[in-house]
Amino acid sequence: MTGARSYRGKRSLDLLLATVLAAVAVVPAAFVAIAVGAFMGRPILFRHARAGLAGHPFLLYKFRTMRATGEHGSDAARITSLGGFLRATSLDELPQLWNVIRGDMSLVGPRPLLPEYLARYTPEQARRHEVLPGITGLAQVSGRNGISWERKFELDCEYVDRHDLALDLAILVRTVAVVLLGSGVSAGGHATMPEFRGAGPEDPRDRPEPIPGGAES
């Protein structure tokens, strides 16, 4: 019963805050959409399959920040100056408020990653899928992409064990500071992070193909 009440409380908080934030973000989101269309063309939104609760796939939405696949080589080279600004300020994440309202995501939880990663997790790492993925999370306010995959997954599992409304509110407050500072946006030499290759050494050269409707990782 306690778990059910906790889930209902978290979902109620998600709906309330996501709806309010979406209303507040209408004007800046419109400006971002116009800017992306003007400087990068269509599609304005980037859509990509991600693994959600219990590993079930869903479509994640973001504002596009990269040039089309095949242009300028690496992901880091494909990020436009506008895209870099959107990533640094997390404005590219605004469409994910729709994912929260739909119930695909929560405001706070482990970041949703590629479905291809599901088979690469250790049993402990796979526990990150016991809760809804989030726009922000414990790993994001503890180093973002400046920490290793292993440390991220440790923090994700710590969140699974500790999560409650008080922790969610604390993470949301800390997220504001992280966004304002613009820290940990990317790992050295990468657009965000190298691909997670599992328990062995990571090889950033292997990149999954995006699904139609998007052109970035």
N, C-alpha and C positions, 0 to 999 in steps of 0.2 A: 504493500500500500504506500509506504514511504517513497519507493522508487517511482510508482505511478504518479503520486502527487508532485514529486520533483520534476518528472518529465512534463506534466501539464503546466507547472509553473515556468519551466524553461521555454516551452512552446508559446505560452502566453506572452512572456517577455520578448521573445523573438518577433512575434506578430506585431506587438505594440511598437517596439523600437524600430523594426524594419519598415513598418508603415509610416511612422513619423519621419524617419530618415529619408525614405523614398519621396515623401512630399516635399521635404526641405531640399532634396537633391535634384528636383525636377529642372530648375533653371540651370545649375552648373552642368548637369548631365546633357541638357540640350546644347549648351555651348561646346561641350566636349564632342558630342556627336557631329556638330557642324564643322568643328576644327578637324576631326578625323576624316570626314568626307572631303573637305577642301584640300588637305595636305596629303592624304593617303588614298583617297578614293574608297570605293566599296570593296568588300563589305565593311560596314562601320563596326558591327559587333563580331567578335570572335567567339565561336561556339566549339566546344570540345568535350568529348566524353570523359567523365571522371568517375572514380569509384566512390560510392556513398556509403550509407549505413549498411552494414553486413556485406559490403562489397558490391551492392547493386549499382549498375551504371546509371548516370543521369547526364544531361547536357548542362555544362557550366557556361555562363555568359560573362564576357568581359568586353571592354572597348578594345578595339584593335590597336596594337602598338608597333607592329612589325610590317615591313614591306612583304610582298608576296614571296612564297617559297621559290627558291632558285635565284632570287635577286641578292647580290652582294654576299653570297656564301654563307658564313656562319650566322647563328641566331643573333649573336652580339652585334654583328655588322648590319643585320637587317632591322634593328631597332632604330627608329627615326628619332630626331631630337624631340619631337612632340611626344613620341612614345616613351622616351626616357623620362620626360617630365611627368607623364601620366603614371608611370610605374613608381617614380620616387615619391609622388604625392598620394599614391593608391587610388587616384581618380579612375583608373582603368577598372577597378573592382566594383564600381557603383552598380552595374547591372546585376551583380550577385545578390543584391537586395531582393530581386525578383525570385532568385533561387530560394532565399530564406522564406519569403511569403508563400511560395509553392510548397515548402516543406522538404525540399531536396537538401537544404543546408540549415545550419544554425548560425547565429551571429558569431558564436564562439565554439571552437572545436578543432580537431586536427585538420589541416588544410587538405582538400580533396586532391588526390594524385591520380596518375594514369592507371587505367584498368590493367595494363601490362605488368604493373608492379605487384599485383596480387600474388602471383606465383613466386615472387622473389623474397617475400617477407619471411622472417623467422616466425614461429608461432607467437612469440612475445610481441613482435612488431605488428603482427596482424590484429592485435587487440585494439589498435587505433580505430578499427572499423566497428567497434561496439557502440559508438556514439555517432551522431550526425557530424559530418564535416562542417567546418566553420570558415567564415570570412577571415577571422583572426583566431589566434590560439595561443597556448602557453609557449610553444616553440617560436611563434612570431614575435612575442614580446621578450624573448630571451636570446635574441641574436638573429632572428629571421633567416635569411640565406647565408649569413656569415658563419653559421655553425654546420657541422657535418651532418650527413643523413642519420648516422647512428645516434647522435645527440638529439636530433629532432624527434626521432622515434621514441627515445627514452622519455622526452618531455610529453609527447603525445600520450604514451601509456600512463605517465604520471597524472595527466589530465583525466584520463578515463577513470582512474582510481579515486581522484579527489573531487571531481566536478560537482559543483552545486551553484546556486544562484550567486552567492557571495563571491566565489572565485570568478564566475563569469563577469560580474560587474567590475572586479579588480582588473581583469584582463582587458576589458573594454576601456577602462581609464588609462591603463598603461599603453594601450594601442594608440591613443591620441598622441602621447609623447613620442612614440616610435615613428609615427607618420610625420609629425612636425620636424623631427630630427633627420628623417630620410635615411636612417641607418640600416645596413644589412640588406639592401635591395637585391644585391647579386653577389654570388661567389666570385672570387677572383678569376678573370678570364672567361666568364660565362654570362649569358643573358640573365639567367636566374641561378640555376644549379645544374651541375652535370647530371646526366641520367643516373638513376639509382639502378645499380647492376646486381644487387643482392649482397649476400654475405662476403663475396669475394671482392677483388679490386674493382673500382668503378671505371668504366670506359666511356667517356663523354662523346666518343665519335659516333656511337650508335644512337640514332634518333628515331622515334616512332613517327609514322606518317599521320598527319592531322586528318580528321574527318572533314567532309565537305562543309563549307560555310565558314572556315577559319583558315588562317595562314600563319600561325605562330604556335610556340610550344608553351 
